[in-house]
Amino acid sequence: MEVVIRKAVQEDCKDIFSLIQELAVFEKAPEAVIITEADLEAHGFGAHALFECFVAEVEGAVVGIALFYPRYSTWKGPTLHLEDLIVTQQMRGKGIGSRLYARVIEYAESKGVQRIEWVVLDWNTPAIEFYEQSGATVLPDWRTVQMDAHGICQFIEKRKNNERI
């Protein structure tokens, strides 16, 4: 089986979106995906792209993605955040995820970044074991913090009303 890893192009957005939806189902949160294929096209391509993406193709079909973007660490300097590494259910276990992962690491090294960061669900034991075996450190003492659009609006409203936060 020949696997081609390449930089995503705008025409891949339908497949990228499909894989994002598949990941959301795997992570037991299909309703959490609010972006659209058009959002991916607008945000990932052109002069002001917010993310980059590698795709894995088998026989011309996109079967996996690694989507990432630049960050900056006040302690380390330039870093990358690996947002999603996804391989379709039927193609898992064939080394495709490992190849996408390696491509992101090679890219990061070529850009001179000091760290790559990502999150993994605590119940995804196979992924955790893979990452640890690859030399990554899974930090047990950090918690991911998020504020959704509703929380942002509530915060802004409280600030406007001079409420204590």
C-alpha positions as CSV (number, residue, x, y, z in Angstrom):
1,M,0.0,0.0,0.0
2,E,1.5,3.3,-1.1
3,V,0.9,6.2,1.3
4,V,1.6,9.7,0.2
5,I,2.0,12.4,2.8
6,R,1.6,15.9,1.3
7,K,0.7,19.5,2.3
8,A,-3.1,20.0,2.1
9,V,-4.6,22.1,-0.6
10,Q,-7.9,24.0,-0.5
11,E,-9.6,21.2,-2.6
12,D,-8.9,18.8,0.4
13,C,-11.3,20.7,2.7
14,K,-14.2,18.4,2.2
15,D,-12.0,15.4,3.3
16,I,-10.4,17.4,6.1
17,F,-13.9,18.3,7.4
18,S,-15.1,14.7,7.1
19,L,-12.1,13.5,9.2
20,I,-12.7,16.2,11.8
21,Q,-16.3,15.0,12.1
22,E,-15.1,11.4,12.4
23,L,-12.7,12.4,15.2
24,A,-15.5,14.2,17.1
25,V,-17.5,11.0,17.0
26,F,-14.5,9.0,18.2
27,E,-14.0,11.5,21.1
28,K,-17.8,11.2,21.9
29,A,-18.5,14.8,21.1
30,P,-20.0,15.0,17.5
31,E,-22.1,18.0,18.4
32,A,-19.0,20.0,19.3
33,V,-18.0,20.6,15.7
34,I,-19.4,24.0,14.7
35,I,-17.1,24.9,11.9
36,T,-17.9,24.3,8.3
37,E,-16.0,23.2,5.2
38,A,-16.2,26.9,4.1
39,D,-14.6,27.9,7.4
40,L,-11.7,25.5,6.7
41,E,-11.2,27.0,3.3
42,A,-11.3,30.6,4.6
43,H,-9.1,29.9,7.6
44,G,-6.5,27.5,6.2
45,F,-5.6,28.8,2.9
46,G,-4.4,32.1,1.4
47,A,-2.1,34.9,2.6
48,H,-3.4,34.8,6.2
49,A,-3.9,31.1,6.8
50,L,-4.5,30.3,10.5
51,F,-3.4,26.7,10.2
52,E,-1.4,24.3,8.1
53,C,-2.2,20.7,7.4
54,F,-0.7,17.5,6.0
55,V,-2.8,14.9,4.4
56,A,-2.2,11.2,4.0
57,E,-3.5,9.7,0.7
58,V,-3.9,6.1,-0.3
59,E,-4.9,5.5,-3.9
60,G,-5.8,9.1,-4.3
61,A,-8.2,9.2,-1.3
62,V,-7.4,11.3,1.8
63,V,-7.4,8.9,4.8
64,G,-5.7,11.0,7.4
65,I,-4.7,14.5,8.4
66,A,-2.3,16.3,10.8
67,L,-3.6,19.9,11.4
68,F,-1.3,22.3,13.2
69,Y,-0.5,26.0,13.7
70,P,2.3,28.2,15.1
71,R,2.4,29.3,18.8
72,Y,4.8,31.2,20.8
73,S,6.1,30.2,24.3
74,T,7.4,32.8,26.6
75,W,9.8,30.2,27.9
76,K,10.9,28.4,24.7
77,G,10.1,30.7,21.8
78,P,8.5,29.5,18.6
79,T,6.4,26.3,19.0
80,L,3.8,24.4,17.1
81,H,0.5,23.2,18.3
82,L,-0.7,19.9,16.8
83,E,-4.5,20.4,16.9
84,D,-5.6,17.1,15.3
85,L,-4.0,13.9,14.1
86,I,-6.7,11.8,12.5
87,V,-6.7,8.6,10.5
88,T,-10.0,7.1,9.3
89,Q,-11.2,4.1,11.3
90,Q,-10.7,1.6,8.5
91,M,-7.1,2.7,7.9
92,R,-5.9,2.8,11.6
93,G,-3.1,0.4,12.5
94,K,-1.3,0.6,9.2
95,G,1.3,3.2,10.2
96,I,-0.4,6.1,8.5
97,G,-0.7,8.1,11.8
98,S,2.9,7.5,12.5
99,R,3.9,8.9,9.1
100,L,1.8,12.0,9.6
101,Y,3.2,12.4,13.1
102,A,6.7,12.1,11.8
103,R,6.0,14.7,9.0
104,V,4.8,17.2,11.6
105,I,8.0,16.7,13.7
106,E,10.2,17.0,10.6
107,Y,8.4,20.2,9.6
108,A,8.8,21.6,13.1
109,E,12.5,20.8,13.1
110,S,12.9,22.5,9.7
111,K,11.2,25.6,11.1
112,G,13.5,25.7,14.2
113,V,10.7,25.4,16.7
114,Q,11.6,24.6,20.3
115,R,8.6,22.5,21.2
116,I,5.5,20.8,19.7
117,E,2.4,20.7,21.9
118,W,-0.9,18.8,21.7
119,V,-3.5,17.3,24.0
120,V,-4.7,13.8,24.3
121,L,-7.7,12.5,26.1
122,D,-6.8,10.6,29.3
123,W,-8.8,7.5,28.1
124,N,-7.0,7.3,24.8
125,T,-4.4,4.8,26.2
126,P,-3.1,3.6,22.8
127,A,-2.3,7.2,21.7
128,I,-0.7,8.0,25.1
129,E,1.5,5.0,24.8
130,F,2.5,5.8,21.3
131,Y,3.4,9.4,22.2
132,E,5.5,8.3,25.2
133,Q,7.3,5.6,23.1
134,S,8.1,8.3,20.5
135,G,9.9,10.4,23.2
136,A,7.1,12.8,24.0
137,T,6.2,13.7,27.6
138,V,2.5,13.4,28.6
139,L,2.2,16.0,31.4
140,P,0.1,14.7,34.3
141,D,0.0,18.0,36.2
142,W,-1.4,20.4,33.6
143,R,-5.1,20.9,32.8
144,T,-6.4,22.2,29.5
145,V,-8.5,25.3,30.0
146,Q,-11.0,26.5,27.5
147,M,-13.6,29.3,27.2
148,D,-16.2,28.9,24.5
149,A,-18.0,31.7,22.7
150,H,-20.8,31.7,25.3
151,G,-18.2,32.1,28.1
152,I,-16.5,34.9,26.2
153,C,-19.8,36.8,25.8
154,Q,-20.6,36.3,29.5
155,F,-17.1,37.6,30.5
156,I,-17.4,40.7,28.3
157,E,-20.9,41.4,29.7
158,K,-19.6,41.2,33.2
159,R,-16.7,43.5,32.4
160,K,-19.1,46.0,30.8
161,N,-21.3,45.9,33.9
162,N,-18.2,46.3,36.2
163,E,-19.1,43.0,37.9
164,R,-16.4,41.3,39.9
165,I,-14.9,38.3,38.1
